[in-house]
């Protein structure tokens, strides 16, 4: 599989490492912080190298994600996007078919080919956590004495607040949920959902130990796109 990376921060570097481990090829890197010459793989969207990609993996910022996806589509390249903090649904009019839920959105073209996979969190563990959260919320819908709250903690470099994962958790609960966002150190990501009552407290927590789980999930999503396009 030929991959173009859009964004070459810590996540981009980790995705590159995992993709290479799994036998894939990085055909180019798009990142405005890199100049031609900084890296032999630096390219732009309007290049043969980018058009040769089977898929692009995008991890940038809320301000740039949508434009990056549209520019990739203009070259016929599908995208796996892990950027959060922007309205992914604003892309829906561009493609006729939408699938998925609040944690994962898939957009397809008229031929049924997947052109976008977006997730608030690609980690396998977090997606299991999402399922647990939904099951707990369903049980709590019959227990009004419990009040939900969410605390998310991330590194100081994370731009969006609250995190996309925290927003997804709150949406799954289906009622007004206060979210506390903490930014400290280099914390990869911790999410804690609490249901509190006068009698007791129930807490479920996901703690990321690093970025590898997020990066692996994104590469697996890219592999799924390529299998479906074959």
C-alpha positions in Angstrom: 0.0 0.0 0.0 1.3 3.5 -0.9 0.6 6.1 1.7 0.9 9.9 1.7 1.2 11.5 5.1 -0.6 14.9 5.7 0.9 16.2 8.8 4.3 15.1 10.1 4.2 15.8 13.8 4.6 13.1 16.5 1.6 11.3 15.2 2.8 11.5 11.6 6.2 10.0 12.6 4.5 7.2 14.5 2.2 6.4 11.6 5.2 6.3 9.3 7.0 3.9 11.6 4.1 1.5 11.9 3.3 1.7 8.1 6.9 0.7 7.3 6.8 -2.1 9.9 3.7 -3.5 8.1 5.4 -3.4 4.7 3.8 -0.3 3.3 5.5 2.6 1.4 5.4 6.3 2.2 5.3 8.1 -1.1 5.3 11.6 0.3 4.8 14.0 3.2 2.7 17.2 3.2 3.5 19.5 6.1 3.7 23.3 5.9 6.4 23.3 8.6 8.7 21.4 6.3 10.5 23.0 3.3 11.6 21.2 0.2 15.0 19.9 1.1 14.2 19.3 4.8 13.2 15.8 3.8 13.4 14.0 0.5 9.7 12.9 0.8 8.3 16.5 1.1 5.7 16.9 -1.7 2.5 19.0 -2.4 -1.0 17.9 -3.3 -0.5 18.7 -7.0 2.2 16.2 -7.6 2.6 12.8 -9.2 3.9 11.4 -6.0 0.7 12.4 -4.1 -1.5 11.1 -6.9 0.3 7.8 -6.8 -0.9 7.2 -3.2 -3.5 4.6 -2.5 -4.6 6.5 0.6 -3.6 9.6 2.6 -3.5 9.7 6.4 -4.3 13.1 7.8 -3.4 14.2 11.4 -3.2 18.0 11.5 -5.3 20.7 13.1 -9.1 21.6 13.3 -8.3 24.7 11.1 -6.7 22.7 8.2 -8.3 19.3 8.2 -11.3 20.0 5.9 -9.2 21.8 3.2 -6.6 19.0 3.3 -9.3 16.4 2.7 -10.8 18.4 -0.2 -7.4 18.9 -1.8 -6.7 15.1 -1.5 -10.1 14.3 -3.1 -9.4 16.7 -5.9 -6.5 14.3 -6.7 -8.6 11.2 -6.4 -7.0 10.1 -3.1 -9.1 8.7 -0.3 -8.3 9.9 3.3 -8.1 8.5 6.8 -8.5 11.5 9.1 -7.8 11.7 12.8 -8.0 15.4 13.2 -10.7 16.4 15.7 -12.3 19.7 16.8 -14.0 20.5 13.5 -17.4 19.7 11.8 -16.8 16.6 9.8 -20.5 16.6 8.7 -19.8 19.7 6.7 -18.2 17.3 4.1 -21.3 15.2 3.7 -22.8 17.2 0.8 -19.7 16.5 -1.3 -20.3 12.7 -1.3 -23.6 10.9 -1.6 -23.2 8.1 0.9 -22.6 8.4 4.6 -22.1 5.6 7.1 -21.0 5.2 10.7 -22.0 6.8 14.0 -20.8 9.6 16.2 -17.4 8.1 16.9 -16.7 7.1 13.3 -17.9 8.6 10.0 -17.4 7.0 6.6 -18.1 8.9 3.3 -18.4 7.0 0.0 -18.6 8.1 -3.6 -21.3 7.2 -6.1 -19.5 3.9 -6.9 -19.5 2.9 -3.3 -15.8 3.5 -2.8 -14.8 4.8 0.6 -13.2 8.3 0.3 -13.1 9.2 3.9 -12.8 7.4 7.2 -12.8 9.8 10.2 -12.8 8.8 13.8 -12.6 10.8 17.0 -10.1 8.2 18.1 -8.6 5.3 16.1 -7.3 3.4 19.1 -8.7 -0.2 19.3 -8.9 0.1 23.0 -10.8 3.4 22.9 -13.3 1.9 20.5 -13.9 -0.9 23.0 -14.2 1.8 25.6 -16.9 3.5 23.5 -18.9 0.3 23.5 -18.6 0.0 27.3 -19.7 3.6 27.6 -22.8 3.0 25.5 -23.8 -0.1 27.5 -23.3 1.7 30.8 -25.3 4.7 29.6 -28.2 2.4 28.5 -28.2 0.8 31.9 -28.1 4.2 33.6 -31.1 5.5 31.6 -33.2 3.6 34.1 -31.4 5.0 37.1 -32.0 8.8 37.4 -30.2 9.0 40.7 -26.9 8.8 38.9 -25.3 11.9 37.4 -22.6 11.5 34.7 -19.5 13.6 34.2 -16.3 13.3 32.1 -12.7 14.3 32.7 -10.2 14.2 29.8 -6.5 14.8 30.2 -4.0 15.4 27.4 -0.6 16.9 26.6 -0.2 20.6 26.5 0.2 20.6 22.7 -3.4 19.4 22.0 -5.3 22.2 20.4 -8.9 21.2 20.7 -10.7 21.3 24.0 -12.6 19.2 25.0 -11.1 16.3 23.0 -13.1 14.7 20.2 -13.1 11.4 22.2 -14.7 13.2 25.2 -17.3 14.8 22.9 -18.1 11.3 21.5 -18.5 9.8 25.0 -20.8 12.6 26.0 -22.9 12.2 22.8 -23.2 8.5 23.5 -24.6 9.1 26.9 -27.4 11.1 25.4 -27.9 13.8 28.0 -26.1 17.0 29.2 -22.7 15.9 30.5 -20.1 18.3 32.0 -16.6 17.8 30.6 -13.5 18.9 32.4 -10.4 19.3 30.1 -6.9 19.1 31.6 -3.8 19.9 29.7 -0.5 18.9 31.3 2.9 17.5 30.4 3.0 15.0 27.7 0.0 12.9 28.6 -1.0 10.8 25.5 -4.7 10.8 26.6 -6.8 9.7 29.5 -10.6 9.7 29.6 -12.7 9.0 32.7 -16.5 8.7 32.7 -18.0 8.9 36.2 -21.6 8.1 37.3 -22.1 9.5 40.8 -25.0 9.1 43.2 -25.5 9.6 47.0 -25.1 5.8 47.5 -22.0 5.0 45.3 -19.9 6.0 42.3 -19.1 4.0 39.1 -16.1 5.0 37.0 -14.8 3.7 33.7 -11.4 4.8 32.5 -9.2 4.5 29.4 -5.5 5.4 29.7 -3.4 5.6 26.6 0.2 4.6 27.2 1.5 6.3 24.1 0.5 7.3 20.5 1.1 3.9 19.0 -2.4 2.6 19.5 -3.9 5.7 17.7 -1.4 5.4 14.9 -1.9 1.6 14.4 -5.7 2.1 14.3 -5.3 4.7 11.5 -3.0 2.4 9.5 -5.5 -0.4 9.9 -8.3 1.9 8.6 -6.1 2.7 5.6 -5.6 -1.0 4.9 -9.4 -1.5 5.0 -9.9 1.3 2.4 -7.4 -0.3 0.1 -9.0 -3.7 0.4 -12.4 -2.3 -0.4 -11.0 -0.4 -3.4 -9.5 -3.6 -4.9 
